[in-house]
């Protein structure tokens, strides 16, 4: 992308703050932010947000499964499930997060996946009875392998927003998403 995604501006705050705010508004009780590259900057950007926990992924350039494992390790012992949310999906509305949590409460599903027009998205919800598997994800296969191994247990929840299946991989993706959500281009140049 040529920019550091978590700190890009999105609606007057950073992308990472928008994601944290959406998780909380959607009903996530505990929020663990996994940091690595430029972690001190992310912590500083979120210093005013109370009640966050941080986990560190020291393996620069590692697959997402390593970050998932670090986050799961940091989750409190009382947690029953985790939502795995991506920082490059800041437009996911809190209502979509709430829908996943409610679907799990209603059905007891161990794996809950939002779906937009046949495509799976994020955040996804994983029951912590699968904690061991979350801590030992195969780096090249990640969460996809976990969901494939438990295919019969996956509850696919129709999403009311395309943003569950849309991320920002390029600067153009980010600029287009910002325009779509806010009606204007981002104020920042590449960082």
Residue pairs with C-beta under 8 A, 6 or more apart in sequence:
1 168
1 169
1 170
1 171
1 173
1 174
1 190
2 171
2 190
3 171
3 174
3 190
3 191
4 37
4 38
4 41
4 191
5 15
5 87
5 88
5 168
5 174
6 14
6 15
6 16
6 38
6 42
6 45
6 87
7 14
7 15
7 16
7 38
7 41
7 42
7 45
7 191
8 14
8 15
8 174
8 186
8 188
8 191
9 15
9 186
9 187
9 188
10 18
10 90
10 178
10 181
10 186
11 18
11 181
11 182
13 21
14 45
14 46
15 87
15 88
15 90
15 168
16 33
16 42
16 45
16 46
16 87
17 45
17 46
17 49
18 90
19 85
19 86
19 87
19 89
19 90
19 92
20 31
20 33
20 46
20 49
20 52
22 85
22 90
22 92
22 93
22 94
22 97
23 31
23 83
23 85
23 94
23 97
23 123
24 31
25 94
25 97
26 93
26 94
26 95
26 96
26 97
26 98
26 100
26 101
27 94
27 97
27 98
27 101
28 83
28 97
28 101
29 79
30 53
30 75
30 76
30 79
31 51
31 52
31 53
32 52
32 53
32 54
32 55
32 71
32 74
32 75
33 42
33 46
33 52
33 53
33 54
33 55
34 54
34 55
34 56
34 57
34 67
34 68
34 70
34 71
34 74
35 42
35 43
35 54
35 55
35 56
35 57
36 56
36 57
36 58
36 59
36 60
36 62
36 67
37 60
39 54
39 56
43 54
46 52
53 74
54 74
55 70
55 71
55 73
55 74
56 70
57 66
57 67
57 70
59 66
62 139
63 139
63 140
63 142
64 142
64 143
65 137
65 138
65 139
65 141
65 142
65 143
66 139
68 84
68 134
68 137
68 142
68 143
69 134
69 135
69 136
69 137
71 82
71 84
72 82
72 128
72 131
72 134
72 135
73 135
75 82
75 128
79 128
80 127
80 128
81 104
81 125
81 126
81 127
81 128
82 125
82 126
82 128
82 134
83 97
83 100
83 101
83 123
83 124
83 125
84 122
84 123
84 124
84 125
84 126
84 143
85 92
85 97
85 122
85 123
86 122
86 123
86 167
88 167
88 168
88 169
89 121
89 122
89 123
89 163
89 164
89 166
89 167
89 168
90 168
90 177
91 161
91 163
91 166
91 177
91 180
91 181
92 122
92 123
92 161
92 163
92 164
93 161
93 163
95 160
95 161
96 114
96 159
96 160
96 161
96 163
96 164
97 123
99 114
99 157
99 159
99 160
100 112
100 114
100 123
100 124
100 125
100 157
101 125
103 109
103 112
103 125
103 155
103 157
104 112
104 125
104 127
104 155
107 155
109 127
109 153
109 154
109 155
110 126
110 127
110 129
110 130
110 150
110 153
111 124
111 125
111 126
111 127
111 130
111 146
111 147
111 150
111 153
111 154
111 155
112 124
112 125
112 154
112 155
112 157
113 120
113 121
113 124
113 125
113 147
113 154
113 155
113 156
113 157
114 120
114 121
114 122
114 123
114 124
114 156
114 157
114 158
114 159
114 164
114 165
115 121
115 156
115 157
115 158
115 159
115 164
115 165
116 158
116 159
116 161
116 162
116 164
116 165
117 162
117 165
119 165
120 147
120 156
120 165
121 159
121 164
121 165
121 166
122 164
122 167
123 164
124 143
124 147
126 134
126 143
126 146
128 134
130 146
130 150
133 146
133 149
134 146
137 143
137 145
137 146
138 145
147 154
159 165
166 177
167 173
168 174
168 177
171 190
174 186
175 185
175 186
178 184
178 185
178 186
179 185
